[in-house]
């Protein structure tokens, strides 16, 4: 495709959406550029196999800088490197966040981003197995379904949540987020459903849509203060200019998008000067305000059979292929709850529970049946940053998550662990639980729990806010997602969130893509 009208960088949860919608809504020529490969990978389609992608060919494999509040530990951060991006690597949990998230964005100046503004876009994107309703769509490109074969142990965990005070909630994306239940997932007939499946594949039938894979973008090219294209490197290693007649849209994610902005001369002037990068726009907010959801994983041995430890039995693969059922349809984090540990508008904690042992991103194993309860701090207040390591576009950015910089975050995590322990002692789980593996019965005092959290806490794979919507003084893009200080350049991915939503971030990222397509189309 020569001189496309729009060049979209990154085919993930947002980029796939904005590119496909632009090709659908207009006659404009749209080029979607992706660094990852374009081929089929079985581990992507099999829901329970998602941890097998970690540190493989489809993973960017980020590691944070030594974390100042975790004793200098470096945290592993997988990010999807494929068509569909992290929608092909996540746990498939479909959560939109809390109404107050979006209303606070609008109140802070993000006009058009309130809950009522975005609900029609959530519904437009969604093809829910329950059908259309006040809160859900029934004919969108993103298939959302109830678990195909929910594990009886997951049901028991939900009963444990309810027995300890949580209300039962069959729809976390409906009228109320609080409560406990099984998660809906981005699957179709027992297999993962990505933004590549829902958006890119249908769009490729259009004459005005093209996808370029295995293409690493180095920077945005400017002429007289306007973005005119991207400098990108294909498989042969030769960089070249791909021009855009109208706009460039960066959708490379909350880690790579700020890096690309800085490599292009948009960012903190002093920082860019360290690497000899000419400054196009001096903006200290680029790469700042990083937010994520720290997660501590508890594990317990159980007397119950049929856990995910049995998923590798060849019989399970036959079940999946023949009937789209069995343990391999599990998204691992099947059950959950949202609850308060402090007096916030939205719940600050989310339980993500699995009918199997899960520790260290799934790399560790255990020789007896077990289950896991993850404490995901969806109300985290600590803020980190993304910075350059060099001017080399092939070197991954430096990420500092800065977990627990805010003492209230540690208070929340300790309270969540104590709540999880209470759940396992409840009637529905008491007879099924043999013993506690993590943090372990020896961790009883507040100090011991804090030490264990700092040693072992990971995260929920939700980096956001590094190119956030705001004014030129406190943001990177305006409410139309246009980058301050230049023309012809927008950002459309989770980096634009003004604050991180209270829940999993895939669904909100999809809606950013839907919103971006509407904004661009309105000006076309």
N, C-alpha and C positions, 0 to 999 in steps of 0.2 A: 504494500500500500504506500504510494508516494504521497508525501505531504498530507497526512491525515489532519482533520480538523482538531481532534482531541487526542492527546496521548495520556493514557492513564498508567501510572507506574505502580505495579503491585496488584496481583490477582487474588487477594485474600478476601476476608469477610466483608470488606467495604469496596475494594477496588473492582472486584468481579461484578458487584452490583451496579456501581455507578457507570462502568463501561457498557455493560449489557443494556441498561436502561437508556443510556444516551443513544445507542444504536437503534433501540426500539422506538423511542419517542421522537426522533429526528431523522432527517436524511443525511446528517453529518457523518463523515468517515471517522471511525473510532479505532484507535490502535491500543491494545492492552499489552503491556510489557511485563514479563515475569522472569525473575532470575532462576526459578526452579524449572524442573523438567516438565514435559507435557504428557508423559506416559502413564499407564495404569499401574497402581501398586495395590496388591491384595490387602496389605496391612492397613491401608486407608479405609477400605470398604468394611472390613470386619471390625465391629465396634469394640470388642474387648481387647483387640490387638493394638490399640493406640500407643501404649507405652513402648512397644517394639520399634516405633519410629524414632524414639529419642536417641540422640547421638548417632543417627544414621544419615543416609544420603539426603533425606527429606527434612533435615533439621539444621537450622543455622547454628545451633549450639552456642548460645551466648553464655558467658559467665560474668557475674558482677565483679566489680572491684572489691578489695577487702572491705567487708562491711563494718563500719565503726562501732555499731552497737551489738554485733554478734561475735566479738572476739577476733575480728579480722578474717572470718570465714568468707569464702567466695561462693556465691549461690549459682547453681546451674539453672539456666533459663532456656528451655526449648522454644523454638519458633518455627512454624511451618514454612518449608521451602518448596512450594508446589502450587499448581493451579488450585485455588480454594484456600491457600494459605493455612492459617491456624484452624479454619473450619474443617480441615482434613486431619487435624492432629489433636483436637481438644477432646474433652469427655462428653461432648454433645449435649450438655445440659442447656435447656432453653429457658433462660431467665431474662426478663427485661430490666429489672431493677425496681426501684420504688417511685411512685408518683412524685414524691417530694424531690427526687433527684432532678427531674426535668423542670419542675416548677421553680426550683432554686436557680437553675441555669437561666431561665427566662427572666426571673427577678433580678439576676445579676447583669443583665444586658444582652443575653443571647435571644433576641427577639425571634419568635417563630419556633422555639425549641421547648415549649412547655409540654407537659404530658398530653394535654388535649390536642396540641398541634401534631404530636408524633404518633398518637394512637392510630390514626388512619393509615400511617405508613407501616407501623408494625403489622396491622391487619392486611395491608396490601401485599406485604412480603410473604405472608404465612398461608400455608395449606395445612390446616390442623385436622388431625384424624377425627376430632370430635365435631367438625363442621363449623360453619360460620356462626358467630354470636356477637354479643355486645363488645366483647374483648378480643375476639379472635377472627381471623380470616379463614376462608375455606377453599380458595382457589389461587393462592399465590404460588410463587416458584419454590419457596422454602418449605419442604415437608417437615412437619412437626407431629410426633406421635406419642401415645402412651407407650410404656415399656412393652416390648413384644412378649417377653417371658420373665416377668418380675420374679426375683428369687424369694422364696418363703422367708429366708433370713432377713431380707430387706423389709418385708412386711412386719416381721417381729421387731425390727429396729424402730420402724414408725410407731408401732404400738408402745414401745419404750418411751419415745418422745412424748406421746400423748399421755401416758401414765404419769409422767413427771411434769405435766402442766401445759404442754403445747396443745393448742386446738388443732383438730384435723383440718387440713387444707388440701383440697384436690386440684387447686389451680393457683399456683403462686403468681401467675400473671393476670389474675382476675381482679376482683374488687378489693382483696386484702392479701398482702404479702406474708404476714405473720402466720405461723403454724407449721405443721409437719405433714409430710406426704411423700409420694413417689414423684420424681421429676419427669416432666415431658422431655423428649429428646429430639434432636435433629436427625431423624432416621426415616426411612421408607421401607416397609416390609422387612424389618430386621437388619437392614444395612445402613451404614452412615450415609447421610445426604449433605453434601457440601454446597458452597456457593458456586463451585465449578459445575456441579450437577444441575443446580437450579437455574443458574443465570448464564454461565459462559457457554455451555454446550448448546442450549437452544439458540443463543445469539450467533453462533458460528454459522448458522444457516443463512444469515443475512449478508448481503453483498457489501454492506457498509461497515462490517466488523471484521477485525483481524487480531489474532493473538500471536505474539512473538515470545517464545519461551527461551530458556537458557541464555538470557540477556541481562547482564549486570549493568545497572545504571550508575554512572559516575557522578553526574551533577546535572543541574538544570542550566541551560544556556540562555543568556540574556543579551538583548540588543536594546540600547537606549532605555533601560529600566523595564523592559517587557520580556517575559519568558517566551522564547521562540522555539523551544524544543528541549531535548535531552541529549547529553553525551553518554553513549552506552557502548558496552563491549559484548560482542557475540562470542560464540564458541571458539572462533579462530584467534581470539585475543586482541583483535584490532578494534580500538574505539572509534566511533564515528558519530556524527550528528544526525539525530532523527528529529525533523522539524514538525512543529504543530502550528497549524494555520490560526487556530483560535486560542486554545488553552492547554496547559499542562496541569494534570491533577496528580498529586502525590498521595498514594494510598499504600505506602510501604510498611505501615505499622508504627507503633509508638517508639520503637527503637531506631529503625532505619530511616523513617521520615525526617526526624530532626537532624540525623547525621547528613542526609542528602541536602537539607536546607543549609547546614553549616558548610559543607563542601562546596556549595553554590554561592557562598558569600553572605548568607543570611543567618545572623546569630550574634553572639557577644563579640564585639570588635576586638577586645583584648585577647580573647581565646582564639579567634581566627588568626590574629596576628602571630600567635605562637607557631603557626604552621605555614605562614607565608601566604595565606588565602586573602585575596582582595575582598574588601568589604563592600557588599552591595546594599545591605540594610543592617544597621547596628541594632540588634534586638536581643536583650539579655534573657528574654522569656523562651527563646528557642532551646529546647532540651531541658528546661527547668520544669518545676512543678510535677515531676514524675510521681505517679501514684500506682499502687498495686494492692493486692489483698494477701497479706501473709497468711500461711496456713500451717497449723500444727496437726500432725496425724497421730491419733491414738490407735493402738491395735490390741485386740483381745483374742485369746484362744477360745474356741467354742466346741461344744459337743455335737453341733449340728452338721450333718452331711450335706452334700450338694453345693458346697461353696465354690468360688471361682478357682480354687486350687485344682478342681477337676476339669477345668475348661480346656486343657491341652489334650484331653483324651480324644483320639481320632473320631470317636462316635459323635462328639460335639460338632466337629467340622461337617460331618455328614448331615446332622440335623440342620445346621445353618444352610447348607447348600440345597437340601431337599425340601425343607419345610419352613425355612427362615425362623427357626426357633432354637431354643437351647441356650447354654451358658454364653456362647460367643456373641449373642445379640446384646449382651449386657454392656452398658456404658461404664461399668465398674461403679461409679458414684450414683447408684440407683435411687437412694432415699435421702431425705434431708429435712431441714427445718430452718426457719428464720426466727430469731429471738433477740431480745434486748438484754444487755448487761449494764446499760447506762441509760440515762434519760435523753435519748435522741429522738428526732422525728421518725427516722427509719431504723429498722433493726441493725445493730452493729455486728451481729454474728450470724453465720450460716453454717449449719452442719451439712457435710457431704459424706454420706455413709456408703460403704461398699460391703457386699457379702463375700469378702475375701481379704486376705492380708495385703496391705499396700503400704510400702515404706520406701523412702529414697526414690521417688518418681517411678516406682515399680521395678527398680533394679534389684532390690533385695527380695529374698524368699524366706519362707518359714516352713518347717517340716510337719506342721500340724494344722488342721482347719482353724481359720481365724476370721475375724471381721474387723473393719476399720471405721473410725469416725473422725473425719477431718474437721477441724475448727477453722473456718475461713473468715477472717476478720474483714467483713464487707464495709465496716465503718472506720477503717484505718485512717488516721489523720497524718501520719508521718509522710514526708515529702522528700524525694531524691532528685537525681538529675541524670541526664545523658550528655556526654561530652565526646569530643574526638580524641582518638589516640594518636592520630597522624593525619596527614593530608592524603593518604593512600585510600582510595575508595574500596579496596578489597579487604581492608582491615576493619573488623567489627568495632562498633562504638564502645566507649567506656560507660558502663552503667553502674550507678550507685543507688541501690534501692532505699537505703537509710531506714530500714525497718526498726521500729521501736525508738526512734528519735523522740517521739512524743510519749511520755510516761503513761498516759491514759491508754495507749495501745497495749501495753503490757498488762495493765489492769484488766482490760477486756479479754485478753487471751487466757490469763489465769482463770478468770471466771468461767470461760467457755470450757476449759478442761475439766473444771470441777463439775460443771453441768453435765458434760459427757459421761463422767464417772457415775453421776447420779442415775443417768439413763440406763447404764449397764447393770446397776443394782436393782432396777425396777422389776416388777413381776414378770412381764413378758420376756425379759432377757436374763433374769437372775439364774434360772435353771439351765440356760444355754451357754453361760459364760464360765469358762474354766479359770482364767486368770488374765491379768493385765500385762502386756508386753511392753507397751510404750504409753506413757513415760515410765511405767513400772511401779510396783508397790513401794519401792524405796523412796520415791519422790513424794513426800508428804507435806513439807513445809513450803511456805511462799518462796523462800530463797531457793529451795531445791527445784521447784517448778520453774522459776525464772531462769536458773542455770540450764535446765534441760531445754527450755524454749530457745534460748540463745544458741545452744549446741546443735539443735535439730530442726528448727523451724525452716520451712521452705515457703512456697507461695502457691497461688491458685492460677498462675499463668495469665495474669490480667494487667499487663503494662498499659498505662494510659496517660493522657493529659500533657504530653511534652510539646504540643504545638496548639495550645488550647485556644478556644474562642474567648475573645476579650478585646479590650481597647488596645491601642498601640502601647499604652503604658504597662498593661498587665497580661497581654495575650499575644498570639502570633497571627491568628486569623480573625476576621470579623464574623458576624453572624451568617454571612453568605459564603463563608469558608474561604474568602479571598485573603491571601497573604498580605499583611500590611507592608506598604512601602514599594510594592512592585505591581505590575499589571500582568494579566494572563496566567496567573498561578494560583491554584487552590490546593487545599489539603482536605482529604476525605478519608479518615480512618479514626481509630480510637484515640489518637494523639490529640484530636480537637476537643475531647470532653473537657468542659471547664473543671469538673470534679469527677471522681470515679463513681459510677453507679453502685448501688448496694446490691450486687449480685454478679453473676457471670456476664462477661462482656461481649460474647459473640452476637447476641440479638441486638444490643445497642449499636454495635459496629455495622451490622447489616442496615439498620435504619439510617445511619450516617450516609451510607451509599445511596439509599433511596432519597434522602433529603437532598444530597448533593446533586443528584440527577434532576430533581425538580428545580433547584435553584439555577442550575446551568441552562436547563431547557427554557426557563422563563426569560432568559436573556438572549437566547439564540436568535 
